[in-house]
Amino acid sequence: MAGLPQFTEEQLKLVQDIEIEMMTDMFHRMTAACHKKCIPPKYYTPELSKGESVCLDRCIAKYLDVQERIGKKLQQISMQEASLQNNQNDVK
């Protein structure tokens, strides 16, 4: 695959660890945000109500959609920067 950096085993492990940490952080933030938004602080029943379930489903879907959009945008920016850097190196 041309244009992709080659990682050593140690670098690949670091990248994987960072990705796991980022996904864990995203999950915790999403859980906290959607819980705060959709579930009242006082629990009246041990089960989620239909309204709470629908709210959670929508909240999680929106959160994941935004995360995906941000990821794509960051990847696009990163690729543009790499392309510019390659063009500058070719000129030198």
C-alpha positions as CSV (number, residue, x, y, z in Angstrom):
1,M,0.0,0.0,0.0
2,A,1.7,3.1,-1.2
3,G,1.7,6.2,0.9
4,L,1.0,4.4,4.2
5,P,3.7,4.5,6.8
6,Q,5.3,1.3,7.9
7,F,5.2,0.7,11.6
8,T,7.4,-1.4,13.8
9,E,5.8,-3.9,16.0
10,E,6.3,-1.6,19.0
11,Q,4.8,1.4,17.2
12,L,1.8,-0.7,16.1
13,K,1.2,-1.8,19.7
14,L,1.3,1.8,20.8
15,V,-1.2,2.8,18.1
16,Q,-3.5,-0.1,19.1
17,D,-3.3,0.9,22.8
18,I,-4.1,4.5,22.0
19,E,-7.1,3.5,19.8
20,I,-8.4,1.2,22.6
21,E,-8.0,4.1,25.1
22,M,-9.8,6.5,22.8
23,M,-12.7,4.1,22.2
24,T,-13.0,3.5,26.0
25,D,-13.0,7.2,26.6
26,M,-15.7,7.7,23.9
27,F,-17.8,5.0,25.3
28,H,-17.6,6.5,28.8
29,R,-18.4,10.0,27.6
30,M,-21.3,8.7,25.5
31,T,-22.7,6.7,28.4
32,A,-22.5,9.6,30.8
33,A,-24.0,12.1,28.3
34,C,-26.9,9.9,27.2
35,H,-27.6,8.7,30.8
36,K,-27.8,12.3,32.0
37,K,-30.0,13.3,29.1
38,C,-32.4,10.4,29.0
39,I,-32.7,9.0,32.5
40,P,-34.1,11.0,35.4
41,P,-31.9,11.1,38.6
42,K,-34.6,9.3,40.7
43,Y,-35.3,5.8,39.6
44,Y,-38.9,4.7,40.0
45,T,-38.7,1.3,38.3
46,P,-35.9,-1.1,37.9
47,E,-36.5,-1.3,34.1
48,L,-36.1,1.5,31.5
49,S,-39.4,3.0,30.3
50,K,-40.2,3.0,26.6
51,G,-39.4,6.7,26.4
52,E,-36.1,6.3,28.2
53,S,-35.2,3.4,25.8
54,V,-36.1,5.4,22.7
55,C,-34.2,8.4,24.0
56,L,-31.1,6.3,24.7
57,D,-31.3,4.7,21.3
58,R,-31.5,8.1,19.5
59,C,-28.8,9.6,21.8
60,I,-26.3,6.8,21.1
61,A,-27.0,6.8,17.4
62,K,-26.4,10.6,17.2
63,Y,-23.3,10.4,19.3
64,L,-21.8,7.6,17.2
65,D,-22.8,9.4,14.0
66,V,-21.0,12.6,15.2
67,Q,-17.9,10.5,16.2
68,E,-17.8,8.9,12.8
69,R,-18.1,12.3,11.0
70,I,-15.3,13.8,13.1
71,G,-13.1,10.7,12.5
72,K,-13.6,11.0,8.7
73,K,-12.9,14.8,8.8
74,L,-9.7,14.3,10.8
75,Q,-8.6,11.5,8.5
76,Q,-9.3,13.8,5.5
77,I,-7.3,16.6,7.1
78,S,-4.4,14.2,8.0
79,M,-4.3,12.9,4.4
80,Q,-4.2,16.5,3.0
81,E,-1.4,17.4,5.3
82,A,0.5,14.3,4.3
83,S,0.0,15.1,0.7
84,L,1.2,18.7,1.1
85,Q,4.3,17.4,3.0
86,N,5.0,14.9,0.2
87,N,4.6,17.7,-2.4
88,Q,7.0,19.9,-0.4
89,N,9.6,17.1,-0.1
90,D,9.3,16.4,-3.9
91,V,10.0,20.1,-4.7
92,K,13.2,20.1,-2.5
